[in-house]
Amino acid sequence: MTATQTLHPVPLRPWRWLPWLLLSQLLVVLAWWQLGWAWGLPLLLASHALFVVPVFLPNSRFYAPVLSRLPGQDVWLTIDDGPSDDTLAILDLLDQHDAKATFFMVGERAAARPELVREVLRRGHGLGNHSHTHPQGRFWALGPGQLADEVGQCQQALASIAGVPPRWYRSVVGMTNPFVAAAIKPHGLARVGWSARGFDGVGCEPEDVVRRIAPDLKPGAIVLLHEGAAHGHNPAIIAAVLAQLQAQRLRARVPQASA
């Protein structure tokens, strides 16, 4: 695998998990038939866990390749859930620190506030696909058609504003169910995880977020941040993270997707 491919890992075989699922269930049936329920039931539960647990692991590669760190010395700031009332303040903060970021936007929010999307691009930042409606409570359970719609409609909304489609994708809450790879492959999207997270999307104080995230702010880190959260602290949190990066002499830049 080349360095360029590593930086933009589009799924090549989105259904590679299916034969393993069928084989595992066949083995469970055979074990139950030959050894009885005392063996069959634990094997059934274990086989189901094998395919369910990766859904909730943000950097799991079980269902789709994921970029969770960068080569080199730069840090990648990624900001989810916009655009929002915080966007302009965050852009000003990034300018003040000569930092660049990728904004993983929700399609319907972008369509409602296209001027913010254009401003993000005007200031030299990147865009990513973060679903069309951000169905946080049920994203993990969406079927193939629903996931294709979430990804495709967001891609269309962002492309119509930006002029070119995004190349990066992040699942809602990082969840990646069995149908994500098939949904992002036709659009040439690469899935992005993270290596540094301060849990800033929930109720929190900026100093708490920085304390949690600082140990993981290292060269090559992909940093998960948010905007527009109900607690209202996202701009202050991002300001504190930028100050921490500056103190550690780390530079925030956006990687280039492969052509």
Secondary structure as a PSIPRED ss2 file (coil, helix, strand):
# PSIPRED VFORMAT (PSIPRED V4.0)

   1 M C   1.000  0.000  0.000
   2 T C   1.000  0.000  0.000
   3 A H   0.000  1.000  0.000
   4 T H   0.000  1.000  0.000
   5 Q H   0.000  1.000  0.000
   6 T H   0.000  1.000  0.000
   7 L H   0.000  1.000  0.000
   8 H C   1.000  0.000  0.000
   9 P C   1.000  0.000  0.000
  10 V C   1.000  0.000  0.000
  11 P C   1.000  0.000  0.000
  12 L C   1.000  0.000  0.000
  13 R C   1.000  0.000  0.000
  14 P C   1.000  0.000  0.000
  15 W C   1.000  0.000  0.000
  16 R C   1.000  0.000  0.000
  17 W H   0.000  1.000  0.000
  18 L H   0.000  1.000  0.000
  19 P H   0.000  1.000  0.000
  20 W H   0.000  1.000  0.000
  21 L H   0.000  1.000  0.000
  22 L H   0.000  1.000  0.000
  23 L H   0.000  1.000  0.000
  24 S H   0.000  1.000  0.000
  25 Q H   0.000  1.000  0.000
  26 L H   0.000  1.000  0.000
  27 L H   0.000  1.000  0.000
  28 V H   0.000  1.000  0.000
  29 V H   0.000  1.000  0.000
  30 L H   0.000  1.000  0.000
  31 A H   0.000  1.000  0.000
  32 W H   0.000  1.000  0.000
  33 W H   0.000  1.000  0.000
  34 Q H   0.000  1.000  0.000
  35 L H   0.000  1.000  0.000
  36 G C   1.000  0.000  0.000
  37 W H   0.000  1.000  0.000
  38 A H   0.000  1.000  0.000
  39 W H   0.000  1.000  0.000
  40 G H   0.000  1.000  0.000
  41 L H   0.000  1.000  0.000
  42 P H   0.000  1.000  0.000
  43 L H   0.000  1.000  0.000
  44 L H   0.000  1.000  0.000
  45 L H   0.000  1.000  0.000
  46 A H   0.000  1.000  0.000
  47 S H   0.000  1.000  0.000
  48 H H   0.000  1.000  0.000
  49 A H   0.000  1.000  0.000
  50 L H   0.000  1.000  0.000
  51 F H   0.000  1.000  0.000
  52 V H   0.000  1.000  0.000
  53 V H   0.000  1.000  0.000
  54 P H   0.000  1.000  0.000
  55 V H   0.000  1.000  0.000
  56 F H   0.000  1.000  0.000
  57 L C   1.000  0.000  0.000
  58 P C   1.000  0.000  0.000
  59 N C   1.000  0.000  0.000
  60 S C   1.000  0.000  0.000
  61 R C   1.000  0.000  0.000
  62 F C   1.000  0.000  0.000
  63 Y C   1.000  0.000  0.000
  64 A C   1.000  0.000  0.000
  65 P C   1.000  0.000  0.000
  66 V C   1.000  0.000  0.000
  67 L E   0.000  0.000  1.000
  68 S C   1.000  0.000  0.000
  69 R E   0.000  0.000  1.000
  70 L C   1.000  0.000  0.000
  71 P C   1.000  0.000  0.000
  72 G C   1.000  0.000  0.000
  73 Q C   1.000  0.000  0.000
  74 D C   1.000  0.000  0.000
  75 V E   0.000  0.000  1.000
  76 W E   0.000  0.000  1.000
  77 L E   0.000  0.000  1.000
  78 T E   0.000  0.000  1.000
  79 I E   0.000  0.000  1.000
  80 D E   0.000  0.000  1.000
  81 D E   0.000  0.000  1.000
  82 G E   0.000  0.000  1.000
  83 P C   1.000  0.000  0.000
  84 S C   1.000  0.000  0.000
  85 D C   1.000  0.000  0.000
  86 D C   1.000  0.000  0.000
  87 T H   0.000  1.000  0.000
  88 L H   0.000  1.000  0.000
  89 A H   0.000  1.000  0.000
  90 I H   0.000  1.000  0.000
  91 L H   0.000  1.000  0.000
  92 D H   0.000  1.000  0.000
  93 L H   0.000  1.000  0.000
  94 L H   0.000  1.000  0.000
  95 D H   0.000  1.000  0.000
  96 Q H   0.000  1.000  0.000
  97 H C   1.000  0.000  0.000
  98 D C   1.000  0.000  0.000
  99 A C   1.000  0.000  0.000
 100 K C   1.000  0.000  0.000
 101 A E   0.000  0.000  1.000
 102 T E   0.000  0.000  1.000
 103 F E   0.000  0.000  1.000
 104 F E   0.000  0.000  1.000
 105 M E   0.000  0.000  1.000
 106 V C   1.000  0.000  0.000
 107 G H   0.000  1.000  0.000
 108 E H   0.000  1.000  0.000
 109 R H   0.000  1.000  0.000
 110 A H   0.000  1.000  0.000
 111 A H   0.000  1.000  0.000
 112 A H   0.000  1.000  0.000
 113 R C   1.000  0.000  0.000
 114 P H   0.000  1.000  0.000
 115 E H   0.000  1.000  0.000
 116 L H   0.000  1.000  0.000
 117 V H   0.000  1.000  0.000
 118 R H   0.000  1.000  0.000
 119 E H   0.000  1.000  0.000
 120 V H   0.000  1.000  0.000
 121 L H   0.000  1.000  0.000
 122 R H   0.000  1.000  0.000
 123 R C   1.000  0.000  0.000
 124 G C   1.000  0.000  0.000
 125 H C   1.000  0.000  0.000
 126 G E   0.000  0.000  1.000
 127 L E   0.000  0.000  1.000
 128 G E   0.000  0.000  1.000
 129 N E   0.000  0.000  1.000
 130 H C   1.000  0.000  0.000
 131 S C   1.000  0.000  0.000
 132 H C   1.000  0.000  0.000
 133 T C   1.000  0.000  0.000
 134 H C   1.000  0.000  0.000
 135 P C   1.000  0.000  0.000
 136 Q C   1.000  0.000  0.000
 137 G C   1.000  0.000  0.000
 138 R C   1.000  0.000  0.000
 139 F H   0.000  1.000  0.000
 140 W H   0.000  1.000  0.000
 141 A H   0.000  1.000  0.000
 142 L C   1.000  0.000  0.000
 143 G C   1.000  0.000  0.000
 144 P H   0.000  1.000  0.000
 145 G H   0.000  1.000  0.000
 146 Q H   0.000  1.000  0.000
 147 L H   0.000  1.000  0.000
 148 A H   0.000  1.000  0.000
 149 D H   0.000  1.000  0.000
 150 E H   0.000  1.000  0.000
 151 V H   0.000  1.000  0.000
 152 G H   0.000  1.000  0.000
 153 Q H   0.000  1.000  0.000
 154 C H   0.000  1.000  0.000
 155 Q H   0.000  1.000  0.000
 156 Q H   0.000  1.000  0.000
 157 A H   0.000  1.000  0.000
 158 L H   0.000  1.000  0.000
 159 A H   0.000  1.000  0.000
 160 S H   0.000  1.000  0.000
 161 I H   0.000  1.000  0.000
 162 A H   0.000  1.000  0.000
 163 G C   1.000  0.000  0.000
 164 V C   1.000  0.000  0.000
 165 P C   1.000  0.000  0.000
 166 P C   1.000  0.000  0.000
 167 R C   1.000  0.000  0.000
 168 W E   0.000  0.000  1.000
 169 Y E   0.000  0.000  1.000
 170 R C   1.000  0.000  0.000
 171 S C   1.000  0.000  0.000
 172 V H   0.000  1.000  0.000
 173 V H   0.000  1.000  0.000
 174 G H   0.000  1.000  0.000
 175 M C   1.000  0.000  0.000
 176 T C   1.000  0.000  0.000
 177 N C   1.000  0.000  0.000
 178 P C   1.000  0.000  0.000
 179 F C   1.000  0.000  0.000
 180 V H   0.000  1.000  0.000
 181 A H   0.000  1.000  0.000
 182 A H   0.000  1.000  0.000
 183 A H   0.000  1.000  0.000
 184 I H   0.000  1.000  0.000
 185 K H   0.000  1.000  0.000
 186 P H   0.000  1.000  0.000
 187 H H   0.000  1.000  0.000
 188 G C   1.000  0.000  0.000
 189 L C   1.000  0.000  0.000
 190 A E   0.000  0.000  1.000
 191 R E   0.000  0.000  1.000
 192 V E   0.000  0.000  1.000
 193 G C   1.000  0.000  0.000
 194 W C   1.000  0.000  0.000
 195 S C   1.000  0.000  0.000
 196 A E   0.000  0.000  1.000
 197 R E   0.000  0.000  1.000
 198 G C   1.000  0.000  0.000
 199 F C   1.000  0.000  0.000
 200 D C   1.000  0.000  0.000
 201 G C   1.000  0.000  0.000
 202 V C   1.000  0.000  0.000
 203 G C   1.000  0.000  0.000
 204 C C   1.000  0.000  0.000
 205 E C   1.000  0.000  0.000
 206 P H   0.000  1.000  0.000
 207 E H   0.000  1.000  0.000
 208 D H   0.000  1.000  0.000
 209 V H   0.000  1.000  0.000
 210 V H   0.000  1.000  0.000
 211 R H   0.000  1.000  0.000
 212 R H   0.000  1.000  0.000
 213 I H   0.000  1.000  0.000
 214 A H   0.000  1.000  0.000
 215 P H   0.000  1.000  0.000
 216 D H   0.000  1.000  0.000
 217 L C   1.000  0.000  0.000
 218 K C   1.000  0.000  0.000
 219 P C   1.000  0.000  0.000
 220 G C   1.000  0.000  0.000
 221 A E   0.000  0.000  1.000
 222 I E   0.000  0.000  1.000
 223 V E   0.000  0.000  1.000
 224 L E   0.000  0.000  1.000
 225 L E   0.000  0.000  1.000
 226 H E   0.000  0.000  1.000
 227 E C   1.000  0.000  0.000
 228 G C   1.000  0.000  0.000
 229 A C   1.000  0.000  0.000
 230 A C   1.000  0.000  0.000
 231 H C   1.000  0.000  0.000
 232 G C   1.000  0.000  0.000
 233 H C   1.000  0.000  0.000
 234 N H   0.000  1.000  0.000
 235 P H   0.000  1.000  0.000
 236 A H   0.000  1.000  0.000
 237 I H   0.000  1.000  0.000
 238 I H   0.000  1.000  0.000
 239 A H   0.000  1.000  0.000
 240 A H   0.000  1.000  0.000
 241 V H   0.000  1.000  0.000
 242 L H   0.000  1.000  0.000
 243 A H   0.000  1.000  0.000
 244 Q H   0.000  1.000  0.000
 245 L H   0.000  1.000  0.000
 246 Q H   0.000  1.000  0.000
 247 A H   0.000  1.000  0.000
 248 Q C   1.000  0.000  0.000
 249 R C   1.000  0.000  0.000
 250 L C   1.000  0.000  0.000
 251 R C   1.000  0.000  0.000
 252 A E   0.000  0.000  1.000
 253 R C   1.000  0.000  0.000
 254 V C   1.000  0.000  0.000
 255 P C   1.000  0.000  0.000
 256 Q C   1.000  0.000  0.000
 257 A C   1.000  0.000  0.000
 258 S C   1.000  0.000  0.000
 259 A C   1.000  0.000  0.000
